[in-house]
C-alpha cells in the first residue's frame, strides 16, 4: 500500500512538472497574492506568521492479545514563523513552537498503574530554514520551490510522569528537505508538497529520573496535495490531503532507579493520513487570516516488547485525531 502511494505521489509530481511547464506564463499581477500556496518573500521582504492550533488524539494499546490501556491527548500550540528574502528567489528564516499538552491514560487492568494524567509544556526545538524558488518567477502561473530545515537538539527533553511535568524537547536533531510545486488558473490553484526528514535518533529521560529511552532513527516521508478556489475577491476556500510515512524504529529503555526494568520495544513502520478543509480572508494585500479543520487517522502499529528473556507482541490501534488551526500571515 505504501509503495503504491509513493509511486502515485511521484507520478503526480512528474505530471505537474511536464504539464505545468507548458503554462508557466506571466500572470496579470506582478506581485504574488498573499494567499498564494507557494508564496515566498522577494528581496528585502519579510513573511511573518503567527498561528494557534488545538489538537485532540486518541489511541488504544494492546499487549499479548489483551487490551492494555487507552490514551487521550489534548494539545494547544502557538507557532511563529519568519522568512526574510535575501534575494528575489531565496529566503532564510526560523520556526518556533510553544505547546501545552495533557495526556489522560485509562488502564484496563487494576493490577497495572492506576488511571492518571500527565502534563507537558514548553518550546519545541527551534528550526532554522532556507526556502527558495527553482522554477518560475513571482509572476508565473506555474512555480516550484525548494526548502531545507535543520532542527538541532537544544531544548532539554523530558517525558512527563504522574507527578512531574514534562518538556517538549525532541531529544535529537532532525534534517528535512523538500520541494513544492504548484500551478494557478484564473480562479484556482493546486499545489503538491513533498518532504523527507532524516532522524538521527534521539534520547529522552523521564522527568522523575526513573529511566531513559533511546530511539533509533526513523526517517519520515511527507506528501501533501492542496487545492484552493477563489470564492470572491479576497476570500478563498480549499481542501488538502496529507500522507505521512514513518520508518520502523527501536526503543531501548534504560532504568536509572531501582524498581524499574530495562526493556526494548521494536515498533513497525506506519502511515498517517489527514484530510482538511479550510478558508482564508485577505485583510489587505499583505495580511491574511486562515482557518483550517483537519481529521487524521493512522494504521495499526505493531510492536514487540522484550524484557529480559521474554518477548511479548502488541499493537497500537484506533489512532484518530482532529485539529483546528487559525493563522495570521503578514508581509512587510
C-alpha positions in Angstrom: 0.0 0.0 0.0 2.8 2.4 1.0 4.7 1.7 -2.2 1.7 2.4 -4.4 1.0 5.7 -2.6 4.7 6.8 -3.1 4.6 6.0 -6.8 1.3 7.9 -7.1 2.7 11.0 -5.4 5.9 10.9 -7.5 3.8 10.3 -10.6 1.6 13.4 -9.8 4.7 15.5 -9.3 6.2 14.4 -12.7 2.8 15.2 -14.3 2.7 18.7 -12.8 6.3 19.4 -14.0 5.5 18.3 -17.5 2.1 19.9 -17.9 2.8 22.9 -15.7 5.8 23.9 -17.7 3.6 24.4 -20.6 1.7 27.1 -18.7 4.5 28.9 -17.0 3.4 32.2 -18.4 3.2 35.5 -16.7 0.0 36.3 -14.7 -1.8 39.6 -14.8 -0.3 40.7 -11.5 3.5 41.1 -10.9 3.1 40.6 -7.1 2.2 37.2 -5.6 -1.1 37.1 -3.8 -0.7 36.8 0.0 -2.9 33.7 -0.3 -0.7 32.0 -2.9 0.1 28.4 -1.8 3.8 28.9 -2.9 4.4 32.3 -1.6 8.0 33.3 -0.7 9.4 36.8 0.1 11.2 38.8 -2.5 14.5 40.6 -1.8 14.2 42.7 1.4 10.7 41.4 2.2 9.6 39.6 5.4 6.9 36.9 5.7 5.8 36.5 9.3 3.2 34.1 10.5 1.5 33.5 13.9 -0.9 30.6 14.4 -2.8 28.7 17.0 -3.9 25.1 16.7 -5.8 22.8 19.0 -5.2 19.0 18.7 -7.1 16.0 20.1 -5.7 12.5 19.6 -6.8 9.1 20.9 -5.3 5.6 20.7 -5.6 2.1 22.2 -2.7 -0.1 23.3 -2.9 -3.9 23.4 -0.3 -6.4 24.7 -0.3 -10.2 24.2 -3.8 -10.1 22.6 -5.2 -8.2 25.7 -6.4 -4.6 25.9 -3.7 -2.8 27.8 -4.6 0.9 28.1 -6.1 3.9 26.3 -4.6 7.3 25.9 -6.3 10.6 25.1 -4.1 13.6 24.2 -5.0 17.2 24.1 -2.6 19.9 22.9 -2.7 23.6 22.4 0.1 25.1 20.2 1.3 28.6 19.4 3.5 28.7 16.4 5.6 31.5 14.9 7.4 31.5 11.5 9.7 34.1 10.0 11.2 34.3 6.5 13.5 37.0 5.1 14.1 37.4 1.4 17.8 37.9 0.8 17.2 37.8 -3.0 14.1 37.7 -5.2 14.2 33.9 -5.2 15.8 32.9 -1.9 15.0 33.4 1.7 16.1 32.3 5.2 14.2 32.1 8.5 13.2 30.1 11.5 10.2 28.4 13.2 9.2 28.5 16.9 6.5 26.4 18.6 5.2 26.5 22.2 2.9 23.8 23.4 0.7 22.9 26.3 -0.1 19.2 26.4 -2.2 16.9 28.6 -2.4 13.1 28.3 -5.0 11.0 30.0 -4.4 7.3 30.5 -7.0 4.7 31.3 -5.9 1.2 32.2 -7.9 -1.9 31.6 -6.4 -4.0 34.5 -6.5 -2.8 38.1 -3.2 -4.7 38.6 -1.5 -2.1 36.3 -0.9 1.5 37.1 -4.0 3.4 38.3 -5.6 5.8 35.8 -3.7 9.1 35.7 -2.9 12.2 33.7 0.4 13.8 32.7 1.2 17.4 31.7 3.9 18.8 29.5 4.7 22.3 28.3 7.4 24.4 26.7 9.1 25.2 23.4 9.9 22.6 20.8 13.4 22.6 19.4 13.5 25.6 17.0 14.1 25.1 13.3 16.2 27.2 11.0 15.3 27.1 7.3 16.1 28.1 3.8 13.4 28.4 1.2 13.7 29.5 -2.4 12.4 29.2 -6.0 14.0 26.9 -8.6 11.3 27.2 -11.2 9.2 30.2 -12.4 9.1 33.7 -11.0 6.7 35.6 -8.7 4.5 36.5 -11.7 4.5 32.9 -13.2 1.4 30.8 -13.2 3.5 27.7 -12.5 6.2 27.7 -9.9 8.5 25.3 -8.0 10.1 25.9 -4.6 12.8 24.1 -2.6 13.1 24.1 1.2 15.7 22.9 3.7 15.4 22.9 7.5 17.5 22.0 10.5 16.1 21.4 14.0 19.0 20.9 16.4 18.8 19.4 19.8 18.5 22.4 22.1 15.6 22.0 24.5 16.0 19.7 27.5 14.0 16.6 26.6 11.9 15.1 29.5 8.8 12.8 29.4 6.1 13.7 31.9 5.2 11.4 34.7 2.2 11.4 37.0 3.8 13.8 39.5 6.3 15.5 37.2 5.8 17.9 34.3 7.5 17.1 31.0 9.1 19.3 28.3 8.6 19.4 24.6 12.2 18.8 23.6 12.7 16.2 20.9 15.9 14.8 22.2 17.6 14.7 18.8 18.4 16.5 15.6 16.1 16.5 12.5 17.2 17.5 9.0 14.5 18.0 6.4 14.5 18.7 2.6 11.6 19.1 0.2 10.0 20.7 -2.8 6.7 22.4 -3.5 5.2 22.7 -7.0 2.0 24.4 -8.0 0.1 25.9 -10.9 -2.6 28.5 -11.0 -5.6 29.2 -13.2 -7.7 32.3 -13.2 -9.7 31.4 -10.0 -8.0 28.3 -8.6 -4.7 26.9 -7.6 -3.3 23.4 -7.0 0.0 22.6 -5.2 1.9 19.4 -4.4 4.4 19.3 -1.5 7.0 16.5 -0.8 9.3 16.5 2.3 11.8 14.0 3.6 13.1 14.1 7.2 16.3 12.4 8.4 16.0 11.5 12.0 19.4 10.5 13.5 17.8 9.1 16.7 17.0 10.7 20.0 17.3 10.3 23.7 14.8 11.4 26.3 14.6 10.9 30.1 11.5 10.7 32.3 11.1 13.8 34.4 11.3 11.8 37.7 14.7 10.4 36.7 13.4 6.8 36.7 14.6 5.8 33.2 15.9 7.0 29.9 14.6 6.0 26.4 16.8 5.9 23.3 15.3 5.8 19.9 16.9 4.7 16.7 16.5 6.9 13.7 13.1 6.7 11.9 13.0 8.7 8.6 9.8 10.3 7.6 8.3 10.9 4.1 5.5 13.5 4.0 3.4 14.3 0.9 0.6 16.8 0.6 -1.7 17.9 -2.2 -3.8 21.0 -1.8 -6.2 23.0 -3.9 -8.0 26.3 -3.4 -10.7 28.2 -5.2 -11.3 31.9 -5.1 -14.9 32.3 -3.8 -15.0 36.0 -4.1 -12.3 38.8 -4.2 -10.0 38.2 -1.2 -11.8 35.1 0.0 -10.7 31.5 -0.8 -11.8 28.0 0.2 -9.7 24.9 -0.1 -9.1 21.2 0.5 -6.0 19.2 1.2 -4.8 15.7 1.8 -1.6 14.7 3.7 0.2 11.3 3.6 2.9 10.6 6.2 5.1 7.5 6.1 7.4 6.8 9.1 10.1 4.1 9.2 10.2 1.4 11.9 12.2 2.3 15.0 13.7 0.6 18.1 13.3 2.0 21.6 15.7 0.9 24.3 14.7 1.9 27.8 17.4 2.0 30.5 16.4 2.0 34.2 18.1 4.8 36.2 16.5 3.9 39.5 15.9 0.7 41.4 12.4 -0.7 40.9 12.5 -0.1 37.2 13.4 -2.6 34.4 15.3 -2.3 31.2 13.3 -3.2 28.1 13.5 -3.0 24.3 10.5 -2.2 22.0 10.6 -2.6 18.3 7.8 -0.5 16.5 6.8 -1.3 13.0 6.5 1.1 10.1 3.3 3.1 10.0 1.5 5.7 7.9 -0.8 8.6 8.8 -3.4 10.1 6.5 -5.0 13.5 7.1 -7.8 15.4 5.3 -8.6 19.1 5.8 -11.0 21.8 4.8 -10.2 25.5 5.2 -10.6 29.0 4.0 -8.7 32.3 4.1 -9.6 36.0 4.1 -7.4 38.8 2.9 -7.5 41.8 5.2 -5.4 43.6 2.5 -2.8 42.6 0.0 -0.2 42.0 2.8 -2.3 40.4 5.6 -4.2 37.1 5.6 -6.3 35.2 8.1 -6.8 31.4 7.6 -8.9 28.8 9.3 -8.4 25.1 8.8 -10.1 21.9 10.2 -8.3 18.6 9.9 -9.0 15.0 10.7 -6.4 12.3 10.8 -6.0 8.5 11.3 -3.1 6.1 11.3 -2.8 2.4 10.5 -2.3 -0.1 13.4 1.2 0.0 14.7 2.6 -3.4 15.7 5.4 -3.8 18.2 7.5 -6.3 20.1 8.3 -5.7 23.8 11.3 -7.5 25.2 12.0 -7.6 29.0 14.9 -9.9 30.0 14.4 -13.1 28.1 10.7 -12.7 27.4 9.2 -11.1 24.3 5.5 -10.1 24.0 3.8 -8.6 21.0 1.2 -5.9 20.9 -0.2 -3.1 18.8 -1.4 0.5 18.9 -4.7 0.8 17.2 -7.7 3.0 16.7 -5.5 6.0 16.3 -7.6 9.1 15.4 -7.2 12.8 15.7 -8.8 16.2 14.9 -7.3 19.7 14.9 -8.4 23.3 14.4 -5.9 25.7 13.0 -6.1 29.5 13.0 -3.3 31.6 11.3 -2.3 35.2 10.6 0.2 35.8 7.8 1.8 39.2 7.1 4.1 40.5 4.5 6.4 43.5 5.2 
